[in-house]
Amino acid sequence: MFASPAVLRRNGILGMNERNVGLIGKFNPRSRFPLVDDKLQTKKAAQAQGIPVPELYDVVEFQYEVRDVIGRLEPLQSFVIKPTQGSGGKGILVITGRDGEGYVKSSGQVVEAEYVRRHLSNVLAGLHSLGGRNDKAMLEAMIDFDPYLASYSHEGVPDLRVIVFKGVPVMAMMRCATHASDGKANLHQGAVGVGLDIGSGKAVAAVQHGNLCYQHPDTGASFEALEIPGWPQVLELAARCVEMTGMEYLGADIVLDRQRGPTLLELNARPGLSIQVANQAGLRHRLARAREIAAAATDNAQKIELARQAFTVVS
């Protein structure tokens, strides 16, 4: 049975219209959208600020380059192809190894060179991009993610989404890839969303397809025991992205690399609202408190400390 609008509002649930008009439209300047919507621009801006990002191997811009790209990939055992203007995990191809002349996807499927070429061609044609515009393809290094998280994801890399408002982290979740999601950390495709306590980085709740779950459907790992290592550094990286972009309301997607620690994957100027389901809590009350924190704090460190105190729900 669906809750009434009055009940949702009382529980602090943020809706799509309120997000679009009251947050994105009000606090995110249109002139800054290209920096966030284009992953290549985001990467360059992050590097200029000393924010860790995955290594960039190559960029494919034109269709005539596609036929020769296999030769450029020859030295690489693993890589990730991403559309620079993709969203929701669309168009991401993860190659984890080689099998003779074939390429091994994160699911274990072996594909031929022509499959990779066709995927690149589709990316350039805008098949996976915002608005269907012609696009570029980035070839990046695979994340060597923290082994502590290995049992919480299947056939893919788990990532962290932190929503930040005025430099204050307000809500976070981990997105865990599953076989159903084809190794992608995309909740709409069947990944598990695990709400994370802002104070401690511990799991609050976990959902798959909107339903509560208590263990990973493929690995059996219990989400109740989850606590993100290096949590203060994760929040610090997310908060720095506000200054980097000039946007006050955004989602930072972060991975935990074995060597680099928290590493920025991408930013989202229109972060989705399913994070409320994963946390079993609404954003509206936290956003109001975040405005108070931002007004009172003198720097990012204080904003983060006050946020950790204000939004702690797990002891």
Buried (B, 14 or more C-beta within 10 A) or exposed (E): EEEEEEEBBEBBBBBEEBBEEBBBEEBBEEEBBEBBBBBBBBBEBBEEEEBBBBEBBBEBEEEEBBEEBBEEBEEBEBBBBBBBBBBBBBBBBBBBBBEEEBBBBBBEEBBEBEBBBEBBBBBBBBBBBBEEEEBBBBBBBBBBBBEBBEBBBBBBBBBBBBBBBBBBBBBBBBBBBBBBBBBBBBBEBBBBBBBBBBBBBBBBBBBBEEEEBEBBBBBEBBBEEBEBEBBEBBBBBBBBBBEBBEBBBBBBBBBBBEEBBBBBBBBBBBBBBBBBBBBBBBBBBBBEBBEEBBEEBEEBEBBBBBBBEBBEBBE
